[in-house]
């Protein structure tokens, strides 16, 4: 339903789907139908691969989506059998330890980590559905959505301690909020796999589905949400996202600063540690 303002009311021109869907086309395939916008992460048309440019794109994409009044419900998902994979070339991705990055790159890293989640929660003021289509890191983005679906082979784990870093970019925070501080501590230290079924039992997700039924179910839920008035949708999302807003305000900066402090003093770097746990970051085909 198009936005209808009072005849005397005006607004600055909002973000245009035709513009931002092209701007972020290297990171998201964006489609929109009847007010429902789907953002499907990808790299070269396949499963999403981490890169610093993509890491920077996420938080800006949330701003664009949130500024477009034509967006009424958002679905976030991935491509293929993986939700999120590590970089194509981990050595090239991290050629030097964080301590040797330029000051401006270190500052950019801090804000990219922080704004990735802050903008998702504070700037996307519509109902959100995360549909995790397979294993991979950064499940916190989908966990922060109002409704979270996943496949059985999803892998909710925080990789940071496994590679010698404090868990500061959001996954540990979302685990603390969903499964409690004791369980979150255990999984942060051990990096033990939480698959889809266990995630459902622990309360991280709402439904576990076969991969071919995941996205259709997300759209079914989105269409169900769209049956209610716009004000009801917006205010319900405001209520349901408030605990996340509180958690981010109280703890995200603390987590992020401690992570960056530790990796800034790590002269060895994390590449070797990533490769020791390669099976958690890459598909078996590689």
PyMOL commands that set and color helices and strands:
alter all, ss='L'
color gray80, all
select helices_A, chain A and resi 17-23+52-66+90-93+98-100+103-123+140-143+161-163+171-179+181-190+196-202+211-226+230-264+271-276+278-280
alter helices_A, ss='H'
color red, helices_A
select strands_A, chain A and resi 28-33+36-41+73-77+82-84+127-132+135-136+147-150+207-208
alter strands_A, ss='S'
color yellow, strands_A
deselect
rebuild
show_as cartoon
